[in-house]
Amino acid sequence: MSGQSGWEKMDTLTGRSQDFHEMNHLVEVLFHSRQWQGLHLVKGVPKLWISRGKTADLREAAELEVIMDTLVRDNPTRGEETQKASGFSTRRLVIIAMFSALSAILMLFELSLPIAPSFLKFDISDLPAILSTFMMGPVAGIIIEALKNILKLLFRGTSTAFVGELANFAGAAVFVLTASLVYRFKKGKMGAVLSLCVGTVLTTIAFVFIDYFVIFPMYVTLYGMPMDSIIKMGTMVNGRISDLFTMMVYAVAPFNLIKYGLVSLITFFTYKRLKQILFR
């Protein structure tokens, strides 16, 4: 069995009528659908009939190879069959826990960017969440973002009356959901690039609205700090900042473009290899 290609392994699995759970798991991982109806060759290209009569090309050979290796290896015991069909497997839960801890640790390594006021802290703690989203879906990414902020509050507390943690979770959730939604409809490298680009842009826009209408006014209310004092902190960095709107344009927007642009770049070059390692 070890010398078979991914397609041959798939033929082996689909040839056994009892292996619906394994194939459903495969379809869920590759195509974000929990049902499949059959495997066919169309002009020499393997295609899966998935739910509602749609077909999906099986072109991601490397990813398929890894998943097939896992399914074939685990098939004799069938011990995790029920877990795979119903939700997160034990392996996935462990990965989520590890990534949540890693994300919380990455939050400790924060710095200020010269283009933004010092209270805007730059870090790449959203990287584990978006990586897990590409590997396991958006639910995993949201869970990691939530656990990251909970761990941060437990071990470091809050210096922003929970405002910073709320903003961090809301913005990261937009990134995870947007990127996963785009990638769901367009797979492959171009799909990954498009999903990360769209996620970065929409997350930046979301942060502008969140900061303008919620976060900055909450700082003023909770700390009794005049808005003018906050604006002056931005003016010291960039003379073009004169009010809340220009703060969004010249500080908040470029700050988040750089932050999520970097996270996207790292994700693009690492998630395939990391998935092969974790799910081998």
PyRosetta script that sets phi, psi and omega in degrees:
from pyrosetta import init, pose_from_sequence

init()
pose = pose_from_sequence("MSGQSGWEKMDTLTGRSQDFHEMNHLVEVLFHSRQWQGLHLVKGVPKLWISRGKTADLREAAELEVIMDTLVRDNPTRGEETQKASGFSTRRLVIIAMFSALSAILMLFELSLPIAPSFLKFDISDLPAILSTFMMGPVAGIIIEALKNILKLLFRGTSTAFVGELANFAGAAVFVLTASLVYRFKKGKMGAVLSLCVGTVLTTIAFVFIDYFVIFPMYVTLYGMPMDSIIKMGTMVNGRISDLFTMMVYAVAPFNLIKYGLVSLITFFTYKRLKQILFR")
pose.set_psi(1, -31.9)
pose.set_omega(1, -175.6)
pose.set_phi(2, -66.3)
pose.set_psi(2, -23.8)
pose.set_omega(2, -178.8)
pose.set_phi(3, -87.5)
pose.set_psi(3, -0.4)
pose.set_omega(3, -177.4)
pose.set_phi(4, -79.4)
pose.set_psi(4, 152.4)
pose.set_omega(4, 173.4)
pose.set_phi(5, -77.9)
pose.set_psi(5, 171.8)
pose.set_omega(5, 178.1)
pose.set_phi(6, -59.1)
pose.set_psi(6, -39.7)
pose.set_omega(6, -178.7)
pose.set_phi(7, -66.6)
pose.set_psi(7, -41.5)
pose.set_omega(7, -179.9)
pose.set_phi(8, -64.9)
pose.set_psi(8, -38.8)
pose.set_omega(8, 178.1)
pose.set_phi(9, -63.9)
pose.set_psi(9, -38.8)
pose.set_omega(9, 177.8)
pose.set_phi(10, -63.5)
pose.set_psi(10, -43.4)
pose.set_omega(10, 178.2)
pose.set_phi(11, -59.5)
pose.set_psi(11, -39.5)
pose.set_omega(11, 179.3)
pose.set_phi(12, -62.4)
pose.set_psi(12, -44.6)
pose.set_omega(12, -178.5)
pose.set_phi(13, -69.2)
pose.set_psi(13, -45.1)
pose.set_omega(13, -178.0)
pose.set_phi(14, -69.2)
pose.set_psi(14, -20.2)
pose.set_omega(14, 178.0)
pose.set_phi(15, -72.9)
pose.set_psi(15, -13.6)
pose.set_omega(15, 179.0)
pose.set_phi(16, -102.6)
pose.set_psi(16, 120.9)
pose.set_omega(16, -172.0)
pose.set_phi(17, -66.4)
pose.set_psi(17, -19.8)
pose.set_omega(17, -175.3)
pose.set_phi(18, -86.8)
pose.set_psi(18, -1.5)
pose.set_omega(18, -171.3)
pose.set_phi(19, -96.1)
pose.set_psi(19, 39.3)
pose.set_omega(19, -179.8)
pose.set_phi(20, -69.4)
pose.set_psi(20, -35.2)
pose.set_omega(20, -177.9)
pose.set_phi(21, -63.5)
pose.set_psi(21, -42.7)
pose.set_omega(21, 179.5)
pose.set_phi(22, -63.3)
pose.set_psi(22, -43.9)
pose.set_omega(22, -179.0)
pose.set_phi(23, -69.3)
pose.set_psi(23, -36.5)
pose.set_omega(23, 175.8)
pose.set_phi(24, -61.6)
pose.set_psi(24, -38.6)
pose.set_omega(24, 178.3)
pose.set_phi(25, -65.3)
pose.set_psi(25, -41.5)
pose.set_omega(25, 178.0)
pose.set_phi(26, -60.5)
pose.set_psi(26, -46.9)
pose.set_omega(26, -179.5)
pose.set_phi(27, -63.9)
pose.set_psi(27, -38.1)
pose.set_omega(27, 179.0)
pose.set_phi(28, -63.0)
pose.set_psi(28, -42.6)
pose.set_omega(28, -178.6)
pose.set_phi(29, -67.6)
pose.set_psi(29, -46.4)
pose.set_omega(29, -174.2)
pose.set_phi(30, -82.2)
pose.set_psi(30, -37.8)
pose.set_omega(30, -169.3)
pose.set_phi(31, -124.2)
pose.set_psi(31, 7.6)
pose.set_omega(31, 177.4)
pose.set_phi(32, 54.0)
pose.set_psi(32, 41.9)
pose.set_omega(32, 175.4)
pose.set_phi(33, -136.6)
pose.set_psi(33, 147.6)
pose.set_omega(33, -176.2)
pose.set_phi(34, -101.3)
pose.set_psi(34, 7.2)
pose.set_omega(34, -178.2)
pose.set_phi(35, -131.6)
pose.set_psi(35, 150.1)
pose.set_omega(35, 173.6)
pose.set_phi(36, -143.8)
pose.set_psi(36, 153.3)
pose.set_omega(36, -175.6)
pose.set_phi(37, -119.2)
pose.set_psi(37, -14.8)
pose.set_omega(37, 178.1)
pose.set_phi(38, 164.6)
pose.set_psi(38, 166.5)
pose.set_omega(38, 178.9)
pose.set_phi(39, -116.7)
pose.set_psi(39, 129.7)
pose.set_omega(39, -177.7)
pose.set_phi(40, -138.3)
pose.set_psi(40, 156.9)
pose.set_omega(40, 171.6)
pose.set_phi(41, -102.2)
pose.set_psi(41, 123.0)
pose.set_omega(41, 177.2)
pose.set_phi(42, -118.1)
pose.set_psi(42, 107.6)
pose.set_omega(42, -176.7)
pose.set_phi(43, 55.5)
pose.set_psi(43, 40.0)
pose.set_omega(43, 177.2)
pose.set_phi(44, 81.6)
pose.set_psi(44, -3.1)
pose.set_omega(44, -179.4)
pose.set_phi(45, -101.3)
pose.set_psi(45, 122.0)
pose.set_omega(45, 178.2)
pose.set_phi(46, -63.3)
pose.set_psi(46, 132.0)
pose.set_omega(46, 178.4)
pose.set_phi(47, -133.1)
pose.set_psi(47, 142.1)
pose.set_omega(47, 173.4)
pose.set_phi(48, -100.8)
pose.set_psi(48, 132.7)
pose.set_omega(48, 168.8)
pose.set_phi(49, -81.8)
pose.set_psi(49, 114.6)
pose.set_omega(49, -179.7)
pose.set_phi(50, -107.6)
pose.set_psi(50, -172.2)
pose.set_omega(50, -171.3)
pose.set_phi(51, -58.0)
pose.set_psi(51, 152.5)
pose.set_omega(51, 179.6)
pose.set_phi(52, 62.0)
pose.set_psi(52, 26.3)
pose.set_omega(52, 173.1)
pose.set_phi(53, 75.3)
pose.set_psi(53, 7.6)
pose.set_omega(53, -179.7)
pose.set_phi(54, -82.1)
pose.set_psi(54, 156.1)
pose.set_omega(54, 176.4)
pose.set_phi(55, -114.5)
pose.set_psi(55, 157.0)
pose.set_omega(55, 179.2)
pose.set_phi(56, -137.6)
pose.set_psi(56, 130.6)
pose.set_omega(56, 177.2)
pose.set_phi(57, -70.3)
pose.set_psi(57, 138.7)
pose.set_omega(57, 175.5)
pose.set_phi(58, -100.0)
pose.set_psi(58, 82.3)
pose.set_omega(58, -174.4)
pose.set_phi(59, -107.5)
pose.set_psi(59, -15.9)
pose.set_omega(59, -176.4)
pose.set_phi(60, -85.8)
pose.set_psi(60, 77.0)
pose.set_omega(60, -170.7)
pose.set_phi(61, -61.9)
pose.set_psi(61, -43.3)
pose.set_omega(61, -177.3)
pose.set_phi(62, -63.3)
pose.set_psi(62, -45.1)
pose.set_omega(62, 179.4)
pose.set_phi(63, -65.1)
pose.set_psi(63, -42.1)
pose.set_omega(63, 178.9)
pose.set_phi(64, -62.2)
pose.set_psi(64, -40.8)
pose.set_omega(64, -179.3)
pose.set_phi(65, -58.6)
pose.set_psi(65, -44.6)
pose.set_omega(65, -179.1)
pose.set_phi(66, -64.0)
pose.set_psi(66, -45.6)
pose.set_omega(66, -178.9)
pose.set_phi(67, -65.7)
pose.set_psi(67, -40.6)
pose.set_omega(67, 179.0)
pose.set_phi(68, -64.0)
pose.set_psi(68, -40.4)
pose.set_omega(68, 177.2)
pose.set_phi(69, -57.7)
pose.set_psi(69, -44.1)
pose.set_omega(69, -178.8)
pose.set_phi(70, -64.8)
pose.set_psi(70, -45.9)
pose.set_omega(70, -177.6)
pose.set_phi(71, -65.4)
pose.set_psi(71, -43.3)
pose.set_omega(71, -179.9)
pose.set_phi(72, -65.9)
pose.set_psi(72, -40.1)
pose.set_omega(72, -179.1)
pose.set_phi(73, -66.1)
pose.set_psi(73, -40.3)
pose.set_omega(73, -176.4)
pose.set_phi(74, -83.0)
pose.set_psi(74, -14.2)
pose.set_omega(74, -171.8)
pose.set_phi(75, -61.6)
pose.set_psi(75, -39.1)
pose.set_omega(75, -176.5)
pose.set_phi(76, -59.0)
pose.set_psi(76, -37.7)
pose.set_omega(76, -178.5)
pose.set_phi(77, -84.9)
pose.set_psi(77, -34.4)
pose.set_omega(77, -178.9)
pose.set_phi(78, 55.1)
pose.set_psi(78, 24.6)
pose.set_omega(78, -175.6)
pose.set_phi(79, -69.9)
pose.set_psi(79, -29.9)
pose.set_omega(79, -176.7)
pose.set_phi(80, -103.5)
pose.set_psi(80, 11.7)
pose.set_omega(80, -174.6)
pose.set_phi(81, -58.1)
pose.set_psi(81, -46.6)
pose.set_omega(81, -177.7)
pose.set_phi(82, -65.7)
pose.set_psi(82, -40.2)
pose.set_omega(82, 179.0)
pose.set_phi(83, -62.2)
pose.set_psi(83, -43.9)
pose.set_omega(83, -177.4)
pose.set_phi(84, -65.0)
pose.set_psi(84, -36.8)
pose.set_omega(84, -177.2)
pose.set_phi(85, -76.0)
pose.set_psi(85, -29.2)
pose.set_omega(85, -172.3)
pose.set_phi(86, -99.1)
pose.set_psi(86, -19.8)
pose.set_omega(86, -177.5)
pose.set_phi(87, 172.9)
pose.set_psi(87, -143.8)
pose.set_omega(87, -178.2)
pose.set_phi(88, -73.8)
pose.set_psi(88, 134.0)
pose.set_omega(88, 174.4)
pose.set_phi(89, -77.5)
pose.set_psi(89, 169.6)
pose.set_omega(89, 178.8)
pose.set_phi(90, -59.0)
pose.set_psi(90, -40.9)
pose.set_omega(90, 179.1)
pose.set_phi(91, -59.9)
pose.set_psi(91, -43.2)
pose.set_omega(91, -178.7)
pose.set_phi(92, -66.8)
pose.set_psi(92, -38.9)
pose.set_omega(92, 177.7)
pose.set_phi(93, -63.0)
pose.set_psi(93, -40.1)
pose.set_omega(93, 177.7)
pose.set_phi(94, -64.1)
pose.set_psi(94, -42.7)
pose.set_omega(94, 179.1)
pose.set_phi(95, -63.1)
pose.set_psi(95, -41.7)
pose.set_omega(95, 178.0)
pose.set_phi(96, -60.6)
pose.set_psi(96, -43.9)
pose.set_omega(96, 179.0)
pose.set_phi(97, -63.1)
pose.set_psi(97, -43.8)
pose.set_omega(97, 179.3)
pose.set_phi(98, -63.6)
pose.set_psi(98, -44.7)
pose.set_omega(98, -179.0)
pose.set_phi(99, -67.3)
pose.set_psi(99, -33.5)
pose.set_omega(99, 177.3)
pose.set_phi(100, -65.0)
pose.set_psi(100, -43.6)
pose.set_omega(100, 177.8)
pose.set_phi(101, -64.4)
pose.set_psi(101, -42.6)
pose.set_omega(101, 178.3)
pose.set_phi(102, -62.3)
pose.set_psi(102, -41.4)
pose.set_omega(102, 179.7)
pose.set_phi(103, -63.2)
pose.set_psi(103, -41.3)
pose.set_omega(103, 178.2)
pose.set_phi(104, -64.6)
pose.set_psi(104, -38.0)
pose.set_omega(104, 178.0)
pose.set_phi(105, -65.8)
pose.set_psi(105, -42.1)
pose.set_omega(105, -179.9)
pose.set_phi(106, -62.9)
pose.set_psi(106, -25.8)
pose.set_omega(106, 177.7)
pose.set_phi(107, -65.3)
pose.set_psi(107, -23.4)
pose.set_omega(107, -179.3)
pose.set_phi(108, -71.7)
pose.set_psi(108, -25.7)
pose.set_omega(108, -176.9)
pose.set_phi(109, -97.2)
pose.set_psi(109, 78.0)
pose.set_omega(109, -177.8)
pose.set_phi(110, -115.8)
pose.set_psi(110, 153.9)
pose.set_omega(110, 179.7)
pose.set_phi(111, -148.5)
pose.set_psi(111, 166.9)
pose.set_omega(111, 178.6)
pose.set_phi(112, -98.1)
pose.set_psi(112, 144.1)
pose.set_omega(112, 176.7)
pose.set_phi(113, -98.5)
pose.set_psi(113, 144.7)
pose.set_omega(113, -178.0)
pose.set_phi(114, -66.0)
pose.set_psi(114, -13.4)
pose.set_omega(114, -178.5)
pose.set_phi(115, -90.5)
pose.set_psi(115, -5.0)
pose.set_omega(115, -173.8)
pose.set_phi(116, -136.7)
pose.set_psi(116, 157.3)
pose.set_omega(116, 176.5)
pose.set_phi(117, -58.3)
pose.set_psi(117, 156.9)
pose.set_omega(117, -173.6)
pose.set_phi(118, -65.7)
pose.set_psi(118, -21.2)
pose.set_omega(118, -179.1)
pose.set_phi(119, -76.6)
pose.set_psi(119, -10.7)
pose.set_omega(119, 172.5)
pose.set_phi(120, -89.7)
pose.set_psi(120, 104.7)
pose.set_omega(120, -174.9)
pose.set_phi(121, -95.8)
pose.set_psi(121, 131.2)
pose.set_omega(121, -177.6)
pose.set_phi(122, -96.5)
pose.set_psi(122, 130.4)
pose.set_omega(122, 172.5)
pose.set_phi(123, -153.5)
pose.set_psi(123, 171.4)
pose.set_omega(123, 179.3)
pose.set_phi(124, -116.4)
pose.set_psi(124, 34.1)
pose.set_omega(124, -177.1)
pose.set_phi(125, -68.9)
pose.set_psi(125, -12.7)
pose.set_omega(125, 176.9)
pose.set_phi(126, -82.3)
pose.set_psi(126, -6.4)
pose.set_omega(126, -178.2)
pose.set_phi(127, -60.1)
pose.set_psi(127, -48.9)
pose.set_omega(127, 179.2)
pose.set_phi(128, -59.8)
pose.set_psi(128, -34.1)
pose.set_omega(128, -178.8)
pose.set_phi(129, -67.6)
pose.set_psi(129, -44.3)
pose.set_omega(129, -178.7)
pose.set_phi(130, -72.5)
pose.set_psi(130, -33.4)
pose.set_omega(130, 175.1)
pose.set_phi(131, -62.4)
pose.set_psi(131, -45.4)
pose.set_omega(131, 179.5)
pose.set_phi(132, -66.2)
pose.set_psi(132, -30.8)
pose.set_omega(132, 178.1)
pose.set_phi(133, -63.8)
pose.set_psi(133, -43.0)
pose.set_omega(133, 178.4)
pose.set_phi(134, -68.3)
pose.set_psi(134, -30.7)
pose.set_omega(134, -177.0)
pose.set_phi(135, -89.0)
pose.set_psi(135, -33.8)
pose.set_omega(135, -171.7)
pose.set_phi(136, -130.9)
pose.set_psi(136, -2.6)
pose.set_omega(136, 178.6)
pose.set_phi(137, 105.0)
pose.set_psi(137, 166.4)
pose.set_omega(137, -173.9)
pose.set_phi(138, -66.8)
pose.set_psi(138, -28.7)
pose.set_omega(138, 179.8)
pose.set_phi(139, -60.4)
pose.set_psi(139, -43.2)
pose.set_omega(139, 177.8)
pose.set_phi(140, -61.0)
pose.set_psi(140, -43.3)
pose.set_omega(140, 179.5)
pose.set_phi(141, -62.7)
pose.set_psi(141, -42.5)
pose.set_omega(141, 179.0)
pose.set_phi(142, -65.2)
pose.set_psi(142, -41.8)
pose.set_omega(142, 178.7)
pose.set_phi(143, -60.6)
pose.set_psi(143, -43.8)
pose.set_omega(143, -180.0)
pose.set_phi(144, -63.1)
pose.set_psi(144, -41.8)
pose.set_omega(144, 178.1)
pose.set_phi(145, -62.5)
pose.set_psi(145, -42.1)
pose.set_omega(145, 179.5)
pose.set_phi(146, -65.2)
pose.set_psi(146, -47.1)
pose.set_omega(146, -179.3)
pose.set_phi(147, -65.7)
pose.set_psi(147, -35.5)
pose.set_omega(147, 177.8)
pose.set_phi(148, -57.3)
pose.set_psi(148, -49.5)
pose.set_omega(148, -177.8)
pose.set_phi(149, -70.4)
pose.set_psi(149, -33.2)
pose.set_omega(149, 176.2)
pose.set_phi(150, -65.4)
pose.set_psi(150, -45.3)
pose.set_omega(150, 178.3)
pose.set_phi(151, -61.7)
pose.set_psi(151, -40.9)
pose.set_omega(151, 178.6)
pose.set_phi(152, -60.7)
pose.set_psi(152, -43.4)
pose.set_omega(152, 179.9)
pose.set_phi(153, -66.8)
pose.set_psi(153, -37.5)
pose.set_omega(153, -178.8)
pose.set_phi(154, -67.6)
pose.set_psi(154, -39.0)
pose.set_omega(154, -172.9)
pose.set_phi(155, -99.4)
pose.set_psi(155, -23.7)
pose.set_omega(155, -178.1)
pose.set_phi(156, -123.2)
pose.set_psi(156, -12.1)
pose.set_omega(156, -176.8)
pose.set_phi(157, 71.4)
pose.set_psi(157, -164.0)
pose.set_omega(157, 179.8)
pose.set_phi(158, -128.5)
pose.set_psi(158, 139.8)
pose.set_omega(158, 176.4)
pose.set_phi(159, -109.0)
pose.set_psi(159, 5.2)
pose.set_omega(159, -176.2)
pose.set_phi(160, -126.0)
pose.set_psi(160, 19.4)
pose.set_omega(160, -178.4)
pose.set_phi(161, 55.1)
pose.set_psi(161, 39.0)
pose.set_omega(161, 178.1)
pose.set_phi(162, 71.7)
pose.set_psi(162, 0.3)
pose.set_omega(162, -179.9)
pose.set_phi(163, -66.8)
pose.set_psi(163, -46.3)
pose.set_omega(163, -179.4)
pose.set_phi(164, -62.6)
pose.set_psi(164, -41.6)
pose.set_omega(164, 179.9)
pose.set_phi(165, -66.5)
pose.set_psi(165, -39.2)
pose.set_omega(165, 177.7)
pose.set_phi(166, -62.7)
pose.set_psi(166, -44.7)
pose.set_omega(166, 179.5)
pose.set_phi(167, -64.5)
pose.set_psi(167, -41.5)
pose.set_omega(167, -179.8)
pose.set_phi(168, -60.9)
pose.set_psi(168, -46.4)
pose.set_omega(168, -178.7)
pose.set_phi(169, -67.2)
pose.set_psi(169, -43.6)
pose.set_omega(169, -177.5)
pose.set_phi(170, -63.2)
pose.set_psi(170, -46.4)
pose.set_omega(170, -179.2)
pose.set_phi(171, -65.9)
pose.set_psi(171, -42.9)
pose.set_omega(171, -180.0)
pose.set_phi(172, -65.8)
pose.set_psi(172, -35.3)
pose.set_omega(172, 178.2)
pose.set_phi(173, -63.4)
pose.set_psi(173, -39.4)
pose.set_omega(173, 176.6)
pose.set_phi(174, -61.8)
pose.set_psi(174, -43.3)
pose.set_omega(174, 179.9)
pose.set_phi(175, -61.0)
pose.set_psi(175, -48.7)
pose.set_omega(175, -178.5)
pose.set_phi(176, -63.0)
pose.set_psi(176, -48.8)
pose.set_omega(176, -176.1)
pose.set_phi(177, -68.1)
pose.set_psi(177, -41.0)
pose.set_omega(177, -179.6)
pose.set_phi(178, -65.6)
pose.set_psi(178, -49.1)
pose.set_omega(178, -178.6)
pose.set_phi(179, -62.0)
pose.set_psi(179, -42.0)
pose.set_omega(179, -178.6)
pose.set_phi(180, -68.1)
pose.set_psi(180, -36.3)
pose.set_omega(180, -179.7)
pose.set_phi(181, -66.3)
pose.set_psi(181, -44.7)
pose.set_omega(181, 179.0)
pose.set_phi(182, -65.1)
pose.set_psi(182, -43.8)
pose.set_omega(182, -177.9)
pose.set_phi(183, -66.5)
pose.set_psi(183, -27.2)
pose.set_omega(183, 179.5)
pose.set_phi(184, -63.8)
pose.set_psi(184, -34.4)
pose.set_omega(184, -176.6)
pose.set_phi(185, -96.3)
pose.set_psi(185, -13.8)
pose.set_omega(185, 178.5)
pose.set_phi(186, -140.8)
pose.set_psi(186, 104.7)
pose.set_omega(186, -177.0)
pose.set_phi(187, -87.2)
pose.set_psi(187, -177.4)
pose.set_omega(187, 176.4)
pose.set_phi(188, 81.5)
pose.set_psi(188, -176.4)
pose.set_omega(188, -176.9)
pose.set_phi(189, -63.1)
pose.set_psi(189, -43.8)
pose.set_omega(189, 180.0)
pose.set_phi(190, -65.4)
pose.set_psi(190, -36.2)
pose.set_omega(190, 176.3)
pose.set_phi(191, -64.3)
pose.set_psi(191, -40.1)
pose.set_omega(191, 178.2)
pose.set_phi(192, -64.5)
pose.set_psi(192, -44.3)
pose.set_omega(192, 178.7)
pose.set_phi(193, -61.7)
pose.set_psi(193, -46.8)
pose.set_omega(193, -178.8)
pose.set_phi(194, -62.8)
pose.set_psi(194, -44.7)
pose.set_omega(194, -177.7)
pose.set_phi(195, -64.6)
pose.set_psi(195, -40.1)
pose.set_omega(195, 179.5)
pose.set_phi(196, -69.7)
pose.set_psi(196, -39.1)
pose.set_omega(196, 178.2)
pose.set_phi(197, -65.6)
pose.set_psi(197, -47.9)
pose.set_omega(197, 179.0)
pose.set_phi(198, -62.6)
pose.set_psi(198, -41.6)
pose.set_omega(198, 178.5)
pose.set_phi(199, -61.2)
pose.set_psi(199, -42.2)
pose.set_omega(199, 179.4)
pose.set_phi(200, -63.3)
pose.set_psi(200, -46.4)
pose.set_omega(200, -177.8)
pose.set_phi(201, -66.3)
pose.set_psi(201, -48.2)
pose.set_omega(201, -177.6)
pose.set_phi(202, -67.9)
pose.set_psi(202, -34.1)
pose.set_omega(202, 176.4)
pose.set_phi(203, -66.5)
pose.set_psi(203, -39.5)
pose.set_omega(203, 176.4)
pose.set_phi(204, -61.7)
pose.set_psi(204, -45.1)
pose.set_omega(204, 177.6)
pose.set_phi(205, -62.6)
pose.set_psi(205, -41.9)
pose.set_omega(205, 179.4)
pose.set_phi(206, -61.7)
pose.set_psi(206, -42.2)
pose.set_omega(206, 179.4)
pose.set_phi(207, -64.4)
pose.set_psi(207, -36.9)
pose.set_omega(207, 177.6)
pose.set_phi(208, -60.6)
pose.set_psi(208, -46.8)
pose.set_omega(208, -180.0)
pose.set_phi(209, -67.7)
pose.set_psi(209, -43.2)
pose.set_omega(209, -179.5)
pose.set_phi(210, -62.4)
pose.set_psi(210, -46.5)
pose.set_omega(210, -179.2)
pose.set_phi(211, -66.8)
pose.set_psi(211, -40.9)
pose.set_omega(211, -175.8)
pose.set_phi(212, -68.4)
pose.set_psi(212, -45.0)
pose.set_omega(212, -172.6)
pose.set_phi(213, -96.9)
pose.set_psi(213, -19.6)
pose.set_omega(213, -174.3)
pose.set_phi(214, -123.0)
pose.set_psi(214, -60.8)
pose.set_omega(214, -167.7)
pose.set_phi(215, -66.7)
pose.set_psi(215, -53.2)
pose.set_omega(215, -178.8)
pose.set_phi(216, -62.5)
pose.set_psi(216, -45.8)
pose.set_omega(216, 175.3)
pose.set_phi(217, -60.0)
pose.set_psi(217, -34.0)
pose.set_omega(217, 178.1)
pose.set_phi(218, -67.1)
pose.set_psi(218, -38.8)
pose.set_omega(218, 175.6)
pose.set_phi(219, -58.6)
pose.set_psi(219, -44.3)
pose.set_omega(219, -179.6)
pose.set_phi(220, -62.5)
pose.set_psi(220, -43.3)
pose.set_omega(220, -177.8)
pose.set_phi(221, -70.0)
pose.set_psi(221, -46.3)
pose.set_omega(221, -174.6)
pose.set_phi(222, -73.2)
pose.set_psi(222, -37.1)
pose.set_omega(222, -175.3)
pose.set_phi(223, -103.6)
pose.set_psi(223, -5.3)
pose.set_omega(223, -178.9)
pose.set_phi(224, 63.1)
pose.set_psi(224, 24.7)
pose.set_omega(224, -179.4)
pose.set_phi(225, -90.2)
pose.set_psi(225, 126.8)
pose.set_omega(225, 178.9)
pose.set_phi(226, -60.7)
pose.set_psi(226, 143.4)
pose.set_omega(226, 178.6)
pose.set_phi(227, -60.1)
pose.set_psi(227, -33.1)
pose.set_omega(227, 179.8)
pose.set_phi(228, -60.2)
pose.set_psi(228, -35.4)
pose.set_omega(228, 179.3)
pose.set_phi(229, -66.3)
pose.set_psi(229, -38.5)
pose.set_omega(229, 178.4)
pose.set_phi(230, -67.2)
pose.set_psi(230, -41.9)
pose.set_omega(230, -179.6)
pose.set_phi(231, -63.7)
pose.set_psi(231, -37.9)
pose.set_omega(231, -179.5)
pose.set_phi(232, -62.5)
pose.set_psi(232, -33.4)
pose.set_omega(232, 177.0)
pose.set_phi(233, -63.3)
pose.set_psi(233, -34.9)
pose.set_omega(233, 176.2)
pose.set_phi(234, -74.5)
pose.set_psi(234, -37.2)
pose.set_omega(234, -179.8)
pose.set_phi(235, -62.8)
pose.set_psi(235, -33.9)
pose.set_omega(235, 178.8)
pose.set_phi(236, -63.5)
pose.set_psi(236, -27.3)
pose.set_omega(236, -179.9)
pose.set_phi(237, -90.0)
pose.set_psi(237, -40.5)
pose.set_omega(237, -177.3)
pose.set_phi(238, -140.3)
pose.set_psi(238, 115.9)
pose.set_omega(238, -177.2)
pose.set_phi(239, -63.0)
pose.set_psi(239, -16.2)
pose.set_omega(239, 179.4)
pose.set_phi(240, -76.0)
pose.set_psi(240, -15.9)
pose.set_omega(240, 179.8)
pose.set_phi(241, -80.2)
pose.set_psi(241, 115.8)
pose.set_omega(241, -177.7)
pose.set_phi(242, -128.5)
pose.set_psi(242, -14.1)
pose.set_omega(242, 178.4)
pose.set_phi(243, -154.1)
pose.set_psi(243, -175.6)
pose.set_omega(243, -176.2)
pose.set_phi(244, -65.3)
pose.set_psi(244, -37.3)
pose.set_omega(244, -179.6)
pose.set_phi(245, -64.0)
pose.set_psi(245, -47.2)
pose.set_omega(245, 179.5)
pose.set_phi(246, -68.9)
pose.set_psi(246, -25.5)
pose.set_omega(246, 173.1)
pose.set_phi(247, -62.2)
pose.set_psi(247, -41.2)
pose.set_omega(247, 178.9)
pose.set_phi(248, -66.7)
pose.set_psi(248, -42.7)
pose.set_omega(248, -174.5)
pose.set_phi(249, -70.8)
pose.set_psi(249, -44.8)
pose.set_omega(249, -171.3)
pose.set_phi(250, -100.2)
pose.set_psi(250, -8.4)
pose.set_omega(250, -179.3)
pose.set_phi(251, -125.5)
pose.set_psi(251, -60.8)
pose.set_omega(251, -174.0)
pose.set_phi(252, -64.6)
pose.set_psi(252, -47.4)
pose.set_omega(252, -177.2)
pose.set_phi(253, -63.8)
pose.set_psi(253, -53.8)
pose.set_omega(253, 179.5)
pose.set_phi(254, -64.3)
pose.set_psi(254, -33.3)
pose.set_omega(254, 177.6)
pose.set_phi(255, -58.0)
pose.set_psi(255, -48.3)
pose.set_omega(255, -177.5)
pose.set_phi(256, -75.0)
pose.set_psi(256, -30.4)
pose.set_omega(256, 174.2)
pose.set_phi(257, -62.1)
pose.set_psi(257, -43.0)
pose.set_omega(257, 178.9)
pose.set_phi(258, -67.5)
pose.set_psi(258, -45.5)
pose.set_omega(258, -177.0)
pose.set_phi(259, -60.9)
pose.set_psi(259, -54.2)
pose.set_omega(259, -176.4)
pose.set_phi(260, -79.1)
pose.set_psi(260, -21.4)
pose.set_omega(260, 172.0)
pose.set_phi(261, -65.4)
pose.set_psi(261, -42.2)
pose.set_omega(261, 178.2)
pose.set_phi(262, -67.3)
pose.set_psi(262, -43.9)
pose.set_omega(262, 177.7)
pose.set_phi(263, -59.6)
pose.set_psi(263, -41.0)
pose.set_omega(263, 179.2)
pose.set_phi(264, -64.8)
pose.set_psi(264, -42.1)
pose.set_omega(264, -179.3)
pose.set_phi(265, -62.3)
pose.set_psi(265, -45.8)
pose.set_omega(265, 178.8)
pose.set_phi(266, -64.1)
pose.set_psi(266, -41.4)
pose.set_omega(266, 179.9)
pose.set_phi(267, -59.9)
pose.set_psi(267, -46.3)
pose.set_omega(267, -176.7)
pose.set_phi(268, -59.6)
pose.set_psi(268, -39.1)
pose.set_omega(268, -175.2)
pose.set_phi(269, -88.5)
pose.set_psi(269, -6.1)
pose.set_omega(269, -175.4)
pose.set_phi(270, -122.7)
pose.set_psi(270, -23.2)
pose.set_omega(270, -167.1)
pose.set_phi(271, -68.4)
pose.set_psi(271, -35.9)
pose.set_omega(271, -179.8)
pose.set_phi(272, -63.4)
pose.set_psi(272, -49.6)
pose.set_omega(272, -179.0)
pose.set_phi(273, -64.5)
pose.set_psi(273, -40.9)
pose.set_omega(273, -179.5)
pose.set_phi(274, -64.8)
pose.set_psi(274, -38.1)
pose.set_omega(274, 178.6)
pose.set_phi(275, -65.4)
pose.set_psi(275, -39.2)
pose.set_omega(275, 178.0)
pose.set_phi(276, -62.6)
pose.set_psi(276, -36.9)
pose.set_omega(276, -179.8)
pose.set_phi(277, -72.0)
pose.set_psi(277, -46.9)
pose.set_omega(277, -174.2)
pose.set_phi(278, -73.4)
pose.set_psi(278, -30.2)
pose.set_omega(278, -175.2)
pose.set_phi(279, -111.3)
pose.set_psi(279, 18.4)
pose.set_omega(279, 178.3)
pose.set_phi(280, -70.5)
pose.dump_pdb("model.pdb")
